[in-house]
Amino acid sequence: MQAPELESIVSKSLADFYELRLQEVRKLTLGQLLRRKNPYLLRALELYRASEVVERLLTDYISASDETLFSVAFFEPVARGTSTGKALNAKGNSSCKQSWQDIAGEPDSYVKLIQLIKAESIRTKWEHDRVWDAAINRFTAEFIKDFCFPDGGVDWEKLVRFVSEEKPQKV
């Protein structure tokens, strides 16, 4: 496979991955984030700033879905595009060198791939950071309004009640 063709496949696949990731961030609500995390753990981690709590929630949420998103949006399309229909069995583990060699037919394809990922991720970082930072700001403002005392401290009891309700109430 020629370098420009591989670059194009990697670029499109990463763009798809980042777009799926950003869609996840855009559609989330603070309530969804809060209900996916154990408030006792957050308290035990001694997170006292609303922005810390929110960033931890969002990071954990996105990290949990990244493996699946990356496999579907990146690894599978790149594997299909660089082979004659061979599927990629390795998902970033120690056998990825052999898997990429088998698929692309080149001994250093796994190194070329990581270089292309770096170049493309640098190009898309700005948009990702803009959406990510906006989500952090949006959720932090909501968290402060709904789960902080007037002095800015986290109202852990209110938070644990909210997360524990079977039928969530609007805060």
Secondary structure, 3 states (H helix, E strand, C coil): CCHHHHHHHHHHHHHHHHHHHHHHHHHCCHHHHHHCCCHHHHHHCCCCCHHHHHHHHHHHHHHHHHHHHHHHHHHHHHHHHHCCCCCCCCCCCCCHHHHHHHHHCCCCHHHHHHHHHHHHHHHHHHHHHHHHHHHHHHHHHHHHHHHECCCCCECHHHHHHHHHCCCCCCC
